[in-house]
Amino acid sequence: MAKNKLKKFEDLRNWGHVFEFPLKEGRLPECNLKGNWSASVFGNDQALVLELGCGKGEYTVGLARSRPDMNFIGIDIKGARMWTGARQAMEEGLKNAAFLRTQIELLSSFFAPGEVAEIWLTFPDPQMKKVRKRLTSTYFMRMYQRIMAKNAVLHLKTDSRFMYEYSLAVLNTNGLTVHFQTQDLYADLLPVPDIQTFYEQQWLLRGIKIKYLQWSIPVVPEWKEPEVDIEPDAYRSFGRSARVLPKNKQL
């Protein structure tokens, strides 16, 4: 492992606003903050918001900066990436931003029923071949339902038409109320924070439109996966394969 990466992991262990609970040897982590994050970590009773798959933490930091009346936690298993946002939050003195390094599949080990007011899914991997791994699949929606407060809100920002159409199909199949939806976020005037991550800016430069969904989860006794055939995206995410779009084609 590179020396720089080791230094980043050491920093994360020493920063008071970063919490690390990766799954070890198949055993679920024990977290004494469950049900008490706002009081114990932030010292207040403000609403708690999660960004899942936060990557470098740019969106978590941007949200915390723009909404001092709420508490934000960026969650990801990639500590070396998270270090960037964690350092920025510390340098800016953002008292309402924290980071949790763990697997998203373990959310219910860290958050109590009704503890979470909002969830942001910012440019998740669409997992076109693996339904269960999609962060808007019924597998994850069940998980979100267990920890979210009544009338809690979820947000999806994505470059992927596949992810957008699949997510909308999940919501429609299960009778969820969609508050806002658009396949071209910046062409519509929607109440979305003016925050763009590095990769979002790169998608826009490549002529790819940003899609957005906002919805709530009522009590759904039996989730159903949609039976839909969605055309795969014509390109891959950064870091996998930078396929070039045909000239003048917008996604």
N, C-alpha and C positions, 0 to 999 in steps of 0.2 A: 504494500500500500504506500502511495506517495507520501513524503514527509508533510506536504501541505495539507493533505487530507487528514492525516493523523492529528495535526494541529487544530483543524476545524472540529474534529470530534472531541478533543480536549476542551476547546472553548465551550462547546455545547454543554458538556458535563459541569462546567463551572458557572454558567450563566443562570441566574435565578429565575428567569422567565422561560426557560426551556426545560421540558420534562421528557424523559426517555423511558419507554416501557416496551421494548420490542419483545416479541414472543420468543421464549427460550425453551428449547427441548420439548415443545408442544404444550407447555404449561401456560395457563392464562395468567397475565400479570395481576398483581394486587395493587390497587390504587386507592389511597385514602382520601383522594380529592373528589371522588364520585359523589355527585349531588351537592357539592360545596365549592365548585370552582370559583364562582364570582366572589364569594366571601373570603375564601382562603388565599387565592392567588391575586385577585384584583382589589380586595379590600372594600367591596361595595356590593350592592344588590342589583346591578344593571343586568339587562338581558344578555344572554350568551349566544354568540354566533360562531359557527365553525366553517372553515374553508377546508374541504377534503381534497387531498392530493395537491397540497399548496406549492410544491416545487420549491422555487427560490423564495417564496413568501412575499412576493411583490404585492399580490392582491390583498393578503392579510394586512400588511403594513398600510396600504392605501385605504382600506376600509377603516382601520383603527384611526388613521390620521383624519379622515373625513367625518367619523362618527364617534366623538369622545363620550357620548352618552351610552355606548354599548361596549361590551367586552368581546374580543376576537381571539380565536385560537386557530392557528394554521396547523394542519395535521398531514404528515407524510412519513414514510419510512426512510427516505433518503436524507440522512443527516447532513451530508456534505452540501447538498443543495439548500436545505433549510437554513444553513449557517448565514447565507447572504441576507435574508430577511430578518433573521434574529439579530444579527449585528446592526442592521439599519434601525430596527425598532429600539434597540438599546442606545444607539448614538443619538437618536431623536428624542429619547426620553419618553417614549410612548408607554404610558402606564396601563393602557387597555389592550395591549397586544402580547400574546404568549404563543408558544409553539409546543407541540406534542409529537414526539417521534415514536410512531407505532404503526401497526397495520390497521387500515380502515375497517377491516372485518371485525376488529375487536372493540368497536365503538361502545357497545353496551357494557363493556368492562370498565369504562371510564366515566360514562355519563348516566345519570339516573333518569327514570321516566319523567318527562315534562321539563327537563333541565335546559333544553336547547330551543332557542327562539327562531333561529334561521340557520340554513345550511347553504353554502355556496359551492357549486361544482364548476370550476373554471378550467375549461379546455381539457377534460379528462380524455384518456385514450378511449376511442370508440369501441375497441375490442370487437371488431366485426365478426370474428370467428368464435368468440367465447361469451355467450349470453350472460352467464353467471357473474363474469368479471366487470360487466358494464355497470357504472355507478348509478344508473337509473333503472337497473333491472329490478324485478320484483324481489329478488334476494336482498338487495340493499334497501329497497323501499320498506320492506318489513322491519329492517333494522332501524331506519330513520323513524318510523312510526313509534317505535318503542321509547325513543329518547326525546322526541319533540313535544313541545307544549301545545296546548289547544290553539288552533288558528296559526300555528307556526308556518313559515314560508320557506320554500326551497327555490333556488335560482340555478339555472344552467346557462353558461356561456360556452359556445363551441364553434369551432371552425367547420366541424364535420356535419355535412348534410345527413349522413347515415345516422349519426348520434342524435341529431335533432328529430328526425322522422321516427326513429325507434322510440325515443323518449316520449314524444307526443302520442304514439300508439299505446304505450304503457298507460299513460294518463287517461286516454279516452276509453281504453278497454276496461279500466277499473273505476270509471265514473268520477275521476277527480276533477276539481274545478281549476281551470287554467286561467290565471289572472291576466297574463300578458304572453304573447307569442309573436315572434317575427323571424323571418329568414334574412333580414338585413337590418341589424340593430341600429346602424348609424344613418339609415335613411328614415327611421321612425323616431318620434320624440317620446321615449319611454323613460320612466323614473328609475334609471340605472346609474349607479355612481360612475363618474367620469374617470375611470381607472383603466389604463391599458398596460398589460405586461409586455415584456420584450417580445415574447413569442406572438402575442396578439398583433403587435405592430408588424411583425414579419409576415403573418398571414395576410394582413391588409395590403402590404406592399406587393404581395404575390397575386393580388386581385381576388382574394377569397373573402366572401362576406361572412360576417359574424352573426350567428344565430343565437336567439335568447328565448328561454322559457321561464315563467314564474308560476308556481302552483302551491297549493296547500294539500296536506294529507289528512283526510278525515279518518274515522275508524273504518278500516277495510278488513272485514272478517276473513276473506279468502281472496288473496291476490291471484291474478291470472296473467300469464305471459301472453302478449298479443301474437296472433298468428298472421304475420305479415312477411312479405318478401320485399326487402328494401335493397335497392341497387347500391353496391359498395361505393365508397369514395374513389375518385379517380386519382388520388394521390395518397401519400403516406405522411405520417407525422414527422416533425423534425427529429433528426437523430436516427431515423430508420431508413427512409429512402426519399430523397428530394426529387420526386418526379416533377418534370416541368409541365405546366399546364399549357394547352394549346393557346395560341395567340388570341386575345380578345375574349377568352372564355372566363366567365365568372362563376364561382361556386357559392 
